[in-house]
């Protein structure tokens, strides 16, 4: 099993792929200097296996590496995830 996360800007989402099949998404909207994460979802049969966390980690790493945008979170999952991952808090203050 190979897991990858890819940015699909034409669909405004990061996709979590398992052997090329999309099994999760982190949707976003771009506004000026902000990227607003609005919704995160992983296929129900793959939940509770850390895959949503992997998706969010990879998405935020990509934002950090390839953008100067400030991260804004309206997604309930990421709101619960962020306090457990303080290494990403700086992205909220850019």
Sine and cosine of phi, psi and omega as CSV:
sin_phi,cos_phi,sin_psi,cos_psi,sin_omega,cos_omega
0.00,0.00,0.80,-0.61,0.04,-1.00
-0.89,-0.45,0.85,-0.53,0.04,-1.00
-0.97,-0.25,0.74,-0.68,0.08,-1.00
-0.66,-0.75,0.44,-0.90,0.09,-1.00
-0.86,-0.51,0.78,-0.63,0.00,-1.00
-0.79,-0.62,0.58,-0.81,0.11,-0.99
-0.99,0.11,0.77,-0.63,0.07,-1.00
-0.89,-0.45,0.98,0.21,-0.12,-0.99
-0.88,0.48,-0.48,0.88,0.02,-1.00
-0.91,0.41,-0.39,0.92,0.03,-1.00
-0.95,-0.32,0.05,1.00,-0.01,-1.00
0.80,0.60,0.81,0.59,0.01,-1.00
-0.35,-0.94,0.40,-0.92,0.25,-0.97
-0.99,-0.16,0.67,-0.75,-0.02,-1.00
-0.90,-0.44,0.68,-0.73,0.13,-0.99
-0.99,-0.10,0.86,-0.51,-0.04,-1.00
-0.92,-0.39,0.70,-0.72,0.12,-0.99
-0.91,-0.41,0.93,-0.37,-0.06,-1.00
0.77,0.64,0.65,0.76,0.05,-1.00
1.00,0.05,-0.16,0.99,0.01,-1.00
-0.99,-0.11,0.76,-0.64,0.00,-1.00
-0.95,0.32,0.84,-0.54,0.00,-1.00
-0.85,-0.52,-0.02,1.00,0.02,-1.00
-0.24,-0.97,0.36,-0.93,0.03,-1.00
-0.60,-0.80,0.51,-0.86,0.21,-0.98
-0.83,-0.55,0.97,-0.26,-0.08,-1.00
-1.00,0.07,0.52,-0.86,-0.02,-1.00
-0.56,-0.83,0.27,-0.96,0.13,-0.99
-0.80,-0.60,0.62,-0.78,0.06,-1.00
-0.98,-0.19,0.76,-0.65,0.04,-1.00
-0.69,-0.73,0.94,-0.34,0.02,-1.00
0.73,0.68,-0.94,-0.34,-0.06,-1.00
-0.98,-0.18,0.35,0.94,-0.04,-1.00
-0.84,-0.55,0.52,-0.86,0.23,-0.97
-0.88,-0.47,0.87,-0.50,-0.08,-1.00
-0.97,-0.26,0.92,-0.39,0.06,-1.00
-0.99,0.12,0.87,-0.49,-0.15,-0.99
-0.96,-0.27,-0.45,0.89,-0.12,-0.99
-0.33,-0.94,0.69,-0.72,0.09,-1.00
-0.77,-0.64,0.72,-0.70,-0.01,-1.00
-0.51,-0.86,0.66,-0.75,0.08,-1.00
-0.82,-0.57,0.61,-0.80,0.02,-1.00
-0.71,0.70,0.73,-0.68,-0.11,-0.99
-0.81,0.59,-0.60,0.80,-0.04,-1.00
-0.95,0.30,-0.19,0.98,-0.03,-1.00
-0.92,-0.39,0.10,0.99,0.01,-1.00
-0.94,0.33,0.30,-0.96,0.01,-1.00
0.92,0.40,0.35,0.94,0.02,-1.00
-0.86,-0.51,0.23,0.97,0.03,-1.00
0.99,0.15,0.11,0.99,-0.07,-1.00
-0.96,0.28,-0.58,0.81,0.06,-1.00
-0.90,0.43,-0.64,0.77,0.04,-1.00
-0.89,0.45,-0.67,0.74,0.06,-1.00
-0.87,0.49,-0.70,0.71,0.01,-1.00
-0.86,0.51,-0.75,0.66,-0.02,-1.00
-0.92,0.40,-0.68,0.73,0.03,-1.00
-0.84,0.54,-0.76,0.65,-0.02,-1.00
-0.91,0.42,-0.64,0.77,0.02,-1.00
-0.89,0.45,-0.73,0.68,-0.01,-1.00
-0.93,0.37,-0.57,0.82,0.09,-1.00
-0.88,0.47,-0.62,0.78,0.02,-1.00
-0.92,0.38,-0.67,0.74,0.05,-1.00
-0.87,0.50,-0.71,0.70,0.00,-1.00
-0.87,0.49,-0.69,0.72,-0.11,-0.99
-0.98,0.20,-0.47,0.88,-0.19,-0.98
-0.83,-0.55,0.24,0.97,-0.07,-1.00
-0.40,-0.92,0.38,-0.93,0.14,-0.99
-0.96,-0.28,0.17,0.99,-0.06,-1.00
-0.93,0.38,0.54,-0.84,0.12,-0.99
-1.00,0.09,0.68,-0.74,0.01,-1.00
-1.00,0.06,0.77,-0.64,0.11,-0.99
-0.86,-0.52,0.68,-0.73,-0.10,-1.00
-0.86,-0.50,0.87,-0.50,0.18,-0.98
-0.92,-0.40,-0.17,0.98,0.01,-1.00
-0.95,0.32,0.82,-0.57,0.00,-1.00
-0.86,0.51,-0.63,0.78,-0.02,-1.00
-0.89,0.46,-0.75,0.66,-0.05,-1.00
-0.92,0.39,-0.57,0.82,0.07,-1.00
-0.86,0.51,-0.63,0.77,0.04,-1.00
-0.97,0.25,-0.52,0.86,-0.07,-1.00
-0.96,0.27,-0.65,0.76,-0.12,-0.99
-0.84,0.55,-0.70,0.72,-0.01,-1.00
-0.87,0.49,-0.41,0.91,0.02,-1.00
-1.00,0.07,-0.10,0.99,-0.05,-1.00
-0.72,-0.70,0.93,0.38,-0.08,-1.00
-0.88,0.47,-0.29,0.96,0.02,-1.00
-0.91,0.42,-0.18,0.98,0.02,-1.00
-0.96,-0.27,-0.04,1.00,-0.04,-1.00
-0.88,0.47,-0.49,0.87,-0.01,-1.00
-0.88,0.48,-0.45,0.89,-0.01,-1.00
-0.93,0.38,-0.37,0.93,0.01,-1.00
-0.98,0.19,-0.30,0.95,-0.10,-1.00
-0.94,-0.35,0.17,0.98,-0.03,-1.00
-0.87,0.50,0.00,0.00,0.00,0.00
